[in-house]
Amino acid sequence: LRVKVESHLFFTQNNVLNPQSEVIDPFLGVEGDLKLKYSVSSEMFFDFGFSVMLPTESMGILKSGDYNTTPLFSFLMFTWKPTLFHAEQTIK
C-alpha cells in the first residue's frame, strides 16, 4: 500500500477586478489531496483519491459561485496491464 499526501496553493497570475473595479486578493485557495495505491499484483492495482478545496472570497468572485461551499472530489480506479505477448531475443 502506498500513501501520498499533497497540498496545492492557487493564485491568479494577473490582477483580477471585482464588480466594483477593485483588484482582488490573488490568493484563490488551498487544496489537499490524499492518494492510496494498492497493488494486487505487478499487473493489477487500485487507486483511490480524495481531494478537498478551501476556496477564498477571490475564488468566489472569479468563478462567480459560493466560496463558502467546500468542494470535494474522490475517485476509485482499477488498472490492469496484462502482458499479451512476450518475445525473447537471443543473440547468437
PyMOL commands that place a pseudoatom at each C-alpha (Angstrom):
pseudoatom trace, name=CA, resn=LEU, resi=1, chain=A, elem=C, hetatm=0, pos=[0.000, 0.000, 0.000]
pseudoatom trace, name=CA, resn=ARG, resi=2, chain=A, elem=C, hetatm=0, pos=[1.384, 3.382, -0.986]
pseudoatom trace, name=CA, resn=VAL, resi=3, chain=A, elem=C, hetatm=0, pos=[0.070, 6.611, 0.510]
pseudoatom trace, name=CA, resn=LYS, resi=4, chain=A, elem=C, hetatm=0, pos=[0.631, 10.063, -0.940]
pseudoatom trace, name=CA, resn=VAL, resi=5, chain=A, elem=C, hetatm=0, pos=[-0.467, 13.365, 0.610]
pseudoatom trace, name=CA, resn=GLU, resi=6, chain=A, elem=C, hetatm=0, pos=[-0.160, 16.618, -1.326]
pseudoatom trace, name=CA, resn=SER, resi=7, chain=A, elem=C, hetatm=0, pos=[-1.309, 20.200, -0.995]
pseudoatom trace, name=CA, resn=HIS, resi=8, chain=A, elem=C, hetatm=0, pos=[-1.630, 22.924, -3.610]
pseudoatom trace, name=CA, resn=LEU, resi=9, chain=A, elem=C, hetatm=0, pos=[-1.957, 26.693, -3.368]
pseudoatom trace, name=CA, resn=PHE, resi=10, chain=A, elem=C, hetatm=0, pos=[-3.837, 28.571, -6.080]
pseudoatom trace, name=CA, resn=PHE, resi=11, chain=A, elem=C, hetatm=0, pos=[-3.124, 32.170, -7.117]
pseudoatom trace, name=CA, resn=THR, resi=12, chain=A, elem=C, hetatm=0, pos=[-4.078, 34.402, -10.037]
pseudoatom trace, name=CA, resn=GLN, resi=13, chain=A, elem=C, hetatm=0, pos=[-1.229, 35.311, -12.382]
pseudoatom trace, name=CA, resn=ASN, resi=14, chain=A, elem=C, hetatm=0, pos=[-2.656, 38.714, -13.225]
pseudoatom trace, name=CA, resn=ASN, resi=15, chain=A, elem=C, hetatm=0, pos=[-4.679, 41.378, -11.481]
pseudoatom trace, name=CA, resn=VAL, resi=16, chain=A, elem=C, hetatm=0, pos=[-8.383, 40.475, -11.453]
pseudoatom trace, name=CA, resn=LEU, resi=17, chain=A, elem=C, hetatm=0, pos=[-11.034, 43.103, -10.819]
pseudoatom trace, name=CA, resn=ASN, resi=18, chain=A, elem=C, hetatm=0, pos=[-14.192, 42.626, -8.780]
pseudoatom trace, name=CA, resn=PRO, resi=19, chain=A, elem=C, hetatm=0, pos=[-17.528, 44.143, -9.924]
pseudoatom trace, name=CA, resn=GLN, resi=20, chain=A, elem=C, hetatm=0, pos=[-16.516, 47.430, -8.213]
pseudoatom trace, name=CA, resn=SER, resi=21, chain=A, elem=C, hetatm=0, pos=[-13.328, 47.554, -10.382]
pseudoatom trace, name=CA, resn=GLU, resi=22, chain=A, elem=C, hetatm=0, pos=[-11.064, 46.853, -7.395]
pseudoatom trace, name=CA, resn=VAL, resi=23, chain=A, elem=C, hetatm=0, pos=[-8.156, 44.414, -7.616]
pseudoatom trace, name=CA, resn=ILE, resi=24, chain=A, elem=C, hetatm=0, pos=[-8.976, 41.236, -5.677]
pseudoatom trace, name=CA, resn=ASP, resi=25, chain=A, elem=C, hetatm=0, pos=[-6.585, 39.267, -3.465]
pseudoatom trace, name=CA, resn=PRO, resi=26, chain=A, elem=C, hetatm=0, pos=[-4.578, 36.962, -5.794]
pseudoatom trace, name=CA, resn=PHE, resi=27, chain=A, elem=C, hetatm=0, pos=[-4.801, 34.002, -3.359]
pseudoatom trace, name=CA, resn=LEU, resi=28, chain=A, elem=C, hetatm=0, pos=[-7.641, 31.740, -4.552]
pseudoatom trace, name=CA, resn=GLY, resi=29, chain=A, elem=C, hetatm=0, pos=[-7.412, 28.900, -2.061]
pseudoatom trace, name=CA, resn=VAL, resi=30, chain=A, elem=C, hetatm=0, pos=[-5.721, 25.701, -0.964]
pseudoatom trace, name=CA, resn=GLU, resi=31, chain=A, elem=C, hetatm=0, pos=[-6.387, 22.091, -1.922]
pseudoatom trace, name=CA, resn=GLY, resi=32, chain=A, elem=C, hetatm=0, pos=[-5.421, 18.932, -0.059]
pseudoatom trace, name=CA, resn=ASP, resi=33, chain=A, elem=C, hetatm=0, pos=[-5.139, 15.534, -1.758]
pseudoatom trace, name=CA, resn=LEU, resi=34, chain=A, elem=C, hetatm=0, pos=[-4.906, 12.014, -0.331]
pseudoatom trace, name=CA, resn=LYS, resi=35, chain=A, elem=C, hetatm=0, pos=[-3.992, 9.201, -2.730]
pseudoatom trace, name=CA, resn=LEU, resi=36, chain=A, elem=C, hetatm=0, pos=[-3.821, 5.488, -1.913]
pseudoatom trace, name=CA, resn=LYS, resi=37, chain=A, elem=C, hetatm=0, pos=[-2.457, 2.823, -4.264]
pseudoatom trace, name=CA, resn=TYR, resi=38, chain=A, elem=C, hetatm=0, pos=[-2.877, -0.883, -3.564]
pseudoatom trace, name=CA, resn=SER, resi=39, chain=A, elem=C, hetatm=0, pos=[-1.100, -3.381, -5.804]
pseudoatom trace, name=CA, resn=VAL, resi=40, chain=A, elem=C, hetatm=0, pos=[-2.872, -6.714, -6.189]
pseudoatom trace, name=CA, resn=SER, resi=41, chain=A, elem=C, hetatm=0, pos=[-0.043, -7.955, -8.435]
pseudoatom trace, name=CA, resn=SER, resi=42, chain=A, elem=C, hetatm=0, pos=[2.535, -6.453, -10.772]
pseudoatom trace, name=CA, resn=GLU, resi=43, chain=A, elem=C, hetatm=0, pos=[-0.219, -6.176, -13.405]
pseudoatom trace, name=CA, resn=MET, resi=44, chain=A, elem=C, hetatm=0, pos=[-3.230, -5.093, -11.297]
pseudoatom trace, name=CA, resn=PHE, resi=45, chain=A, elem=C, hetatm=0, pos=[-3.735, -2.267, -8.846]
pseudoatom trace, name=CA, resn=PHE, resi=46, chain=A, elem=C, hetatm=0, pos=[-6.361, 0.014, -7.322]
pseudoatom trace, name=CA, resn=ASP, resi=47, chain=A, elem=C, hetatm=0, pos=[-6.042, 3.777, -6.914]
pseudoatom trace, name=CA, resn=PHE, resi=48, chain=A, elem=C, hetatm=0, pos=[-8.199, 5.821, -4.575]
pseudoatom trace, name=CA, resn=GLY, resi=49, chain=A, elem=C, hetatm=0, pos=[-8.063, 9.587, -4.284]
pseudoatom trace, name=CA, resn=PHE, resi=50, chain=A, elem=C, hetatm=0, pos=[-9.821, 12.180, -2.186]
pseudoatom trace, name=CA, resn=SER, resi=51, chain=A, elem=C, hetatm=0, pos=[-9.454, 15.960, -2.526]
pseudoatom trace, name=CA, resn=VAL, resi=52, chain=A, elem=C, hetatm=0, pos=[-10.858, 18.908, -0.632]
pseudoatom trace, name=CA, resn=MET, resi=53, chain=A, elem=C, hetatm=0, pos=[-10.647, 22.546, -1.731]
pseudoatom trace, name=CA, resn=LEU, resi=54, chain=A, elem=C, hetatm=0, pos=[-10.822, 25.506, 0.637]
pseudoatom trace, name=CA, resn=PRO, resi=55, chain=A, elem=C, hetatm=0, pos=[-11.581, 28.464, -1.643]
pseudoatom trace, name=CA, resn=THR, resi=56, chain=A, elem=C, hetatm=0, pos=[-11.285, 32.139, -0.717]
pseudoatom trace, name=CA, resn=GLU, resi=57, chain=A, elem=C, hetatm=0, pos=[-13.612, 35.018, -1.489]
pseudoatom trace, name=CA, resn=SER, resi=58, chain=A, elem=C, hetatm=0, pos=[-11.413, 35.752, -4.528]
pseudoatom trace, name=CA, resn=MET, resi=59, chain=A, elem=C, hetatm=0, pos=[-12.268, 32.332, -5.967]
pseudoatom trace, name=CA, resn=GLY, resi=60, chain=A, elem=C, hetatm=0, pos=[-15.946, 33.119, -5.477]
pseudoatom trace, name=CA, resn=ILE, resi=61, chain=A, elem=C, hetatm=0, pos=[-15.538, 36.358, -7.431]
pseudoatom trace, name=CA, resn=LEU, resi=62, chain=A, elem=C, hetatm=0, pos=[-13.522, 34.711, -10.209]
pseudoatom trace, name=CA, resn=LYS, resi=63, chain=A, elem=C, hetatm=0, pos=[-15.802, 31.667, -10.596]
pseudoatom trace, name=CA, resn=SER, resi=64, chain=A, elem=C, hetatm=0, pos=[-18.994, 33.529, -9.587]
pseudoatom trace, name=CA, resn=GLY, resi=65, chain=A, elem=C, hetatm=0, pos=[-20.021, 30.952, -7.009]
pseudoatom trace, name=CA, resn=ASP, resi=66, chain=A, elem=C, hetatm=0, pos=[-20.417, 30.440, -3.280]
pseudoatom trace, name=CA, resn=TYR, resi=67, chain=A, elem=C, hetatm=0, pos=[-16.888, 30.280, -1.870]
pseudoatom trace, name=CA, resn=ASN, resi=68, chain=A, elem=C, hetatm=0, pos=[-18.281, 29.126, 1.498]
pseudoatom trace, name=CA, resn=THR, resi=69, chain=A, elem=C, hetatm=0, pos=[-19.172, 25.764, -0.079]
pseudoatom trace, name=CA, resn=THR, resi=70, chain=A, elem=C, hetatm=0, pos=[-16.372, 23.220, 0.282]
pseudoatom trace, name=CA, resn=PRO, resi=71, chain=A, elem=C, hetatm=0, pos=[-15.784, 21.324, -2.975]
pseudoatom trace, name=CA, resn=LEU, resi=72, chain=A, elem=C, hetatm=0, pos=[-14.964, 17.623, -2.558]
pseudoatom trace, name=CA, resn=PHE, resi=73, chain=A, elem=C, hetatm=0, pos=[-13.728, 15.157, -5.168]
pseudoatom trace, name=CA, resn=SER, resi=74, chain=A, elem=C, hetatm=0, pos=[-12.966, 11.447, -4.974]
pseudoatom trace, name=CA, resn=PHE, resi=75, chain=A, elem=C, hetatm=0, pos=[-12.228, 8.609, -7.352]
pseudoatom trace, name=CA, resn=LEU, resi=76, chain=A, elem=C, hetatm=0, pos=[-11.616, 4.878, -7.403]
pseudoatom trace, name=CA, resn=MET, resi=77, chain=A, elem=C, hetatm=0, pos=[-9.727, 3.406, -10.343]
pseudoatom trace, name=CA, resn=PHE, resi=78, chain=A, elem=C, hetatm=0, pos=[-8.837, -0.183, -11.211]
pseudoatom trace, name=CA, resn=THR, resi=79, chain=A, elem=C, hetatm=0, pos=[-5.904, -0.706, -13.586]
pseudoatom trace, name=CA, resn=TRP, resi=80, chain=A, elem=C, hetatm=0, pos=[-4.958, -3.945, -15.294]
pseudoatom trace, name=CA, resn=LYS, resi=81, chain=A, elem=C, hetatm=0, pos=[-1.874, -4.054, -17.512]
pseudoatom trace, name=CA, resn=PRO, resi=82, chain=A, elem=C, hetatm=0, pos=[-1.642, -7.612, -18.824]
pseudoatom trace, name=CA, resn=THR, resi=83, chain=A, elem=C, hetatm=0, pos=[1.286, -8.909, -20.825]
pseudoatom trace, name=CA, resn=LEU, resi=84, chain=A, elem=C, hetatm=0, pos=[-0.391, -10.091, -24.017]
pseudoatom trace, name=CA, resn=PHE, resi=85, chain=A, elem=C, hetatm=0, pos=[2.741, -11.016, -25.935]
pseudoatom trace, name=CA, resn=HIS, resi=86, chain=A, elem=C, hetatm=0, pos=[6.231, -11.791, -24.753]
pseudoatom trace, name=CA, resn=ALA, resi=87, chain=A, elem=C, hetatm=0, pos=[9.099, -12.444, -27.101]
pseudoatom trace, name=CA, resn=GLU, resi=88, chain=A, elem=C, hetatm=0, pos=[12.667, -13.128, -26.119]
pseudoatom trace, name=CA, resn=GLN, resi=89, chain=A, elem=C, hetatm=0, pos=[15.525, -12.186, -28.348]
pseudoatom trace, name=CA, resn=THR, resi=90, chain=A, elem=C, hetatm=0, pos=[18.552, -14.459, -28.292]
pseudoatom trace, name=CA, resn=ILE, resi=91, chain=A, elem=C, hetatm=0, pos=[21.917, -13.287, -29.510]
pseudoatom trace, name=CA, resn=LYS, resi=92, chain=A, elem=C, hetatm=0, pos=[23.998, -15.888, -31.331]
for i in range(1, 92): cmd.bond("trace and resi %d" % i, "trace and resi %d" % (i + 1))
show_as sticks, trace
zoom trace
